[in-house]
Amino acid sequence: MKIHVFNPEHDIVLASGQSNFTAPKAGRLLRRDLGFLPALWAKEDEYILVDDVELAERQWRQICSQFFPFLGKERFPFKEKMFLPWEKTVSSITEKCVVPWGWDRGLYTRLTRIGLTPDELPPQEYLALIRTFSHRRTAAKLLPHLQMEGTIGESSECKNIDEIDAFLTSHPRVVLKAPWSSSGRGVRFLSTQDTTSATSGLSHSVRNWIVHVLESQGSIMAEPYYNKVEDFALEFYVDEMGKICYEGISLFQTSSGAYIGNIIASEIRKREMISRYISIDLLDTIQQKIIESIDLKGYHGCFGIDMMIVLANDGKYLLHPCVELNLRRTMGHVALALNKHLNPQDDNSFQKVMCIDFNGQNYQLKIE
């Protein structure tokens, strides 16, 4: 029996490396307010663990009544019965199979506290594998396999101040990224044009951040700053046999690295939007090369590759084919699931925007 979990604090837990982890307030609110999200892909005989059952049922009923009238009222009772509170033991459920947003040691510990046994959870070696693959060096290693005419991209892992200094010296504008971070955190945009000698000219706070990340995570990923025009991603799924399946395109928006929203539309429509900038043949080639080149042996579940359209100095548009690797379910997967419900005929004229709104107290999924 599958038990679904929305744990959006996953990336922060990976960064901490801890098994006993308390998510920050924003992460706890997001988990509580959007805990119903797995109802979009869970089957009617499966369960969803949520922080607040009444809220999850209310949110799901509102989404269904507003956007899924064709589902029919008979579906609502099945879905509502599937929400279970975290405080309730799940020991009565037989043959449990937990399907989270993303696996980490913090979630493992939390599940053991409500009655799941080690035999019902992935081994510690699997959790370590996911954390290793989630390091930004995995994306950096994949990037050269995806480079060809029409693409751009560079990423270097720096393990000390001298290596960072050398990178800053050779690039006037750079992006420094912690190996593990979440939603724009752990990322610094720097310009060395106004400094005297790379790292020695950086502000005290930035230099302290560099030292802290090097000490806590072992390295920093350094990349040139690119003139980004559009964000998007390709979403995938790895089955238990290791076969990689392509799921679809995710067109999304960010601000300072933080997620804002997704476009919900047919694949044809999304491909048309991307084709304004780059060749669709190039995109299809990159998709196939990802499947052929990425090394995720031992992992099964969702993942996504973030990309971006870049405006080069000569005025041409180029594709950065691997900005990030997200070894978990993503908001792009949520948008793809919503499209299946909202646009079952895959109408090319259909287009909506999905966003996560915060009113100062609560998060809410909005579709406009």
N, C-alpha and C positions, 0 to 999 in steps of 0.2 A: 504494500500500500504506500503510495507516494505522499509525502508530507512536504509541502512547499513553504519556503521561508523567504521573505523580503528582508535582506540585511544590508542596507545601503552604506553602512559604516565599514563594509568589507575592506576597501582600499586603505582606510586609516588603520585598521587592525593589522593588515599586512605590513604597513610602515612601522608600526610599533614592535612587531614580532612577538607580542605578548599573547598568552593564553587566557589570562584574567584581565580583560579589557573592558573599561566603561566608556561607551561612546560619548562624545560631547553632546551638549543639549540639542544642537541642530540635527545631529544624526539620530538621536532618540525620537525627536519630533517627526522627522521624515519617515522613520520606520513605523511609528504609530499611525501617522495620518495616511500613509500610502501602503499600509500593510495588505490591503485587499488586492494589489496589483496582480499577484499570481493567479487570481481568478480568471484572468484573460487567457491563460494557457492551461490551467489545471482542468482535468476531466471531472465529471460530476461525482465520481466515487472516490475522489482524492481530497486531502485535507490541506488547510492553510493555517499555519501558526501566526497569530497576530497579538499585538499588545492590548488591543481594545476591540473585543468582538462586536459590541454594539455599534461602534464607530465604523468598523469594516463593513458590516452589513448595511448600514445606512449609506455609506459611500458607494458601495457596489450597486445598491438598489437605485441610487440617484443616477449613476452612470448608465445603467441598463435602461431605466425608464426614459432617460433623456436622449440616448444615442442608439440604443439597440432595440427599438420597438418590434422588429421582426423576430426577435428571439422568442417572444411569447411568454406569458406569465408563468407557465408551468416550469420554466427553467429556474426561476428565482428561489423556490424552496430548496432545491438541490444545492445551489450555490451557497445559500445562507447557512445551511447545516455544516458546510465544510470548514467554516471558520472556528478555530479552537484557540483558547487563551494560552499564553505561554505558561501561566501558573499551573495549568492542569497537566497532570502526568499523562503521558501517551503510552504507558506500558501496556494498556489494554489493546492497542492496535497491533495486529500481527504483521510479520514480514514488512517491517518499516523500511522505506527508502526515502531519505531526505534529499530534496532537490532545492538548494538555496540559490540566492542571487549569485553568491560566490562562496567558495569554501575557504575557511581560515581557522586558526586555532581558537580564536575567541568564540566563534559559533560552535565549534566542537565542545568546548567547555560548557557553554550555555545549554546545549542539548543534553549533556550528561546530567545536568542538574534537574532536568524534568523527567528523567527516567530512561533515557536511551543508553544502551550499553555499548562498549567498544566494538562488539561484534556487529552492531547495527550502524556503525559510523565508519568513515574511511580511515585507514591506518595513518599514523603520524607521518609516515614516509610520503604519503600522497599529499598531505597538507604542506609538507616541506617542498615537494615538487612544484606545487602551484605557486608558492611564494617565490621559488627560484625562477620559474617561467615568467612571473609577473614583474620581475626586475626589468627596468627599461633597457638593459643591455640585450634582451631578447629581441626587441624591436630593432635595435641598432645592428644586430647580427643579420636580421632578415632584410634590412634595407638594401644592401648591395645586390642581393638576388633579384630585386625588383627594379633596379635602375636600368634605364634604356633611353633611347631618344624620346624626348618629350617629358622627362621626369627630372626632378631635382631632389636633393636631400643629403644631409651629412649629419652624423652623430658620433661623438667621441666620448669614451668613458675615461674620466680623469680621476686618478687615485691619490693625488696630492696637489698642494698649492702650485708647485712648479708647472705641472701639466695644465692646470687651469690657466695659469699666467701665460703659458705659451699659446693656448687657444685664444685667449682674449687679445693677445698681441696681434694675431693674424686675422682677426675678424672684428670690424668696427662695432657691430651690434650682435649680441649673442643672447641665447636663452640657456640658463642653467636650470637643470631639473634634478631633484632628489630621485634616487632610484625607485623609491616607492612613495607615492603621494596621491592626493585625491582632489578632484574638482578645482584645479587651479592652485591648490596649496602645494608648497614645495617647489614652486617655479619662480624664477627671478629673471626679469628682462633687463639687460644691461647694455649701456653704450659706453665704449671705451674712448670715444673721440675726445671727450673733455677731461680724461684722466692723464696723469703724467707717466705712469708705468704700469698699466694693467691692474693687477690685484692690489698693488700698493696705493693706487689712486682711488680705490673703491671706498664707499662709506663704511663707517665702523660697523653699522648694523648688518650690511651685506657681507662684509668679511667675517663677522661672527657667525652668520648663517652658514657660510661656506665651511668654516671650521667645524661647526656643529654637525652638519650633514656628513662630512668626511669621517668624523669620529663615530657617529651613530650608525651610518649605513655603508661606510667603506669606500664610497666613490660619489662622483657627481657626473651626470651626463651633460655634455656641452654641445650646443647646436647653433649654427648661424641663425640669425633672425631673418625671417622671410616675410615678404609683403603679401599676407594672406588675403584672398578674395572670398573664398567659400570653404566652410567645413563640411565634411561628410565622412561616412564610414562604410565599409563592407562588413556585413554580419555573417557569422558562420556558426556551425554546430559540429562537434566531434562526437560520433557515436561510440559505444563501448568497444567496438572492433577497431577503432582508430580511424575510421573513414571520415573525412572532412566534407561536410555538406554546406553549400552556399545558401544563405537564407534571404539576402536582399540588401538593398541600399538604404542607408540611414542619412538623411539630409537634416543637419542640426545646426543650431546657433550656440555660440558661447560668448562670454564676456570675461576677459582676463582669465580665461581657462575654465570658468565656471559654466555649467550647463544652463541653458535658457529654455530651449524647446526644439521640437522636431516637426518636420512637414510630414503629414500623412497623405500619401498619394499612391497611385499605381506605380509599378516598376517602370512601365513605359514612360509615364510622366516624369519620373525622377531622372531617368536616363536622358530625356529630352533637356531637362534643366542643366544637367552636367555637360551635355554636348554643346552648350553655348560657349564653353571654355576649352574643352579638350576632346579628342577623338574617343568615341565609344569603343572603337577597336582597341585603343590603348587600355582603357578601363577593363575590358574583357580579358586582355592578355595579362594584366596585373592580377586580376581575380584568379586566373588559372595558375599563375606563378606562385601565388600565396599558397594554394592548395598543394602544389608540388614541392615547395621549398621550406615551408615552416616546420620546425621540429618541436612538436608537442607530444612526443611519445610518452604514453602513460596517462595522459589527460583525457577526460571526456566531459563534454558539456559545451556551453555557449562560449564564444569569444568574438571580439570585434577588432578590426584594424581601422584606426582613425587616419584620415587622409586630409589633404587640403589642396585647393587650387591656389597657385602662387602667380603673382604678376612679376615677371622678370624685368631686369633693367632695360632690355631691348623692346619692352612692350608686349612680349608674347606671354601666353598663359602656359604654365607648366604644372605637372602633377607631382606633389610630394606623396609617395605611395605608402609611407609607413611612419606616421607621426607618433602614434601610440599603439600599444597592444593591450586590450582589456580582456583579461582571462576570466570572464564572468559574463553573466547576462548584462545587457546594457539598455539604456533608454531607447536605443535604436531597435532592439528586439521588442520592446514594449510597443513602439510605433508600428512595427510590422504586424504584431498581434492585433492591434487596434484596427489596422487597415483590413485585416481578414474579416473583422466583425462589421466595421462601418461600410466597407466597400467590397462586399462578397463577390460582386461581378467584375471586380478589377476595372472599373470604369475609368478611362483615361482623363475624363473631365473632372473627376472628383479630386478635391484637395482641401485639407483642413490643417490646422496647426495645433499640435499638442504641446502644452507647456506646464511647468510646475510653478504654481503661484504661491507666494508667501505673504500673508497679510499682517505679519508682525507677531502672530500667535500660532497660526496653523498653516500647513502645506495643503494644497489642493491640486488635483489633476484637472486641467481645463482643456477643452477641445473647442476650437473656434473656427 
